[in-house]
Amino acid sequence: MQVTINLPPDLEQDLIRQAAQSNMPLQTLILQALRRTTQSTAAATSQWSEIVIAYAGTPDFPAFEAYRDELLPPHEPELF
């Protein structure tokens, strides 16, 4: 697949400079940047945020299982 984009001159010069410093073709530098961006986005959306992971709960709050006896049984539809 071939994609053509118009870059602002300052970004173009930065990319050319970085490619030269890294001793790699410009295309390779851009492909690596795109891969990092798409991989980090996919990883970030597939994981829970740190706030959720770090949540320890409230010690005074009863466990969910404590309410199990109060739940109504599922409705059984009459077939005939």
C-alpha positions in Angstrom: 0.0 0.0 0.0 1.3 3.4 -0.8 0.1 6.5 1.1 1.0 10.1 0.3 0.8 12.8 3.0 1.8 16.4 3.0 4.1 17.3 5.9 4.8 20.7 7.3 8.4 21.7 6.3 9.6 21.7 9.9 8.4 18.2 10.5 9.9 17.0 7.2 13.3 18.5 8.2 13.1 16.9 11.7 12.3 13.5 10.1 15.1 13.8 7.6 17.6 14.8 10.4 16.5 11.9 12.6 16.8 9.4 9.8 20.3 10.7 9.0 21.3 10.5 12.7 19.9 7.0 13.0 21.6 6.0 9.7 18.4 4.6 8.3 16.2 5.4 5.4 13.4 7.9 6.0 10.8 5.4 5.1 12.0 3.0 7.8 12.0 5.7 10.4 8.4 6.7 9.5 7.2 3.0 9.5 8.8 2.4 12.9 7.0 5.5 14.3 3.7 4.4 12.9 4.1 0.9 14.3 4.9 2.2 17.7 1.9 4.5 17.6 -0.5 1.8 16.5 0.8 -0.8 18.9 0.8 1.4 21.9 -2.8 2.5 21.1 -3.9 -1.1 20.8 -2.2 -2.0 24.1 -3.6 1.0 25.9 -7.2 0.3 24.9 -7.0 -3.4 25.7 -5.9 -2.9 29.4 -7.6 -1.5 32.4 -6.4 1.9 33.5 -4.0 2.1 36.5 -6.8 3.7 38.6 -9.0 0.6 38.2 -6.1 -1.8 38.7 -5.0 -0.1 41.9 -8.5 0.0 43.4 -8.5 -2.0 46.6 -12.1 -1.5 47.4 -13.7 -0.3 50.7 -13.0 -2.6 53.6 -16.3 -1.7 55.3 -18.4 -2.6 52.2 -19.9 -6.1 52.3 -18.8 -8.6 49.7 -21.1 -9.0 46.7 -21.6 -12.6 47.6 -23.3 -11.5 50.9 -26.3 -10.4 48.8 -26.6 -13.6 46.8 -29.4 -15.0 49.1 -31.5 -11.9 48.4 -31.4 -12.2 44.6 -34.6 -13.4 43.0 -34.4 -16.7 41.0 -34.5 -16.3 37.2 -38.0 -16.3 35.6 -38.8 -19.6 34.1 -41.0 -19.0 31.0 -43.9 -21.4 30.6 -43.5 -23.3 27.3 -47.0 -24.8 27.2 
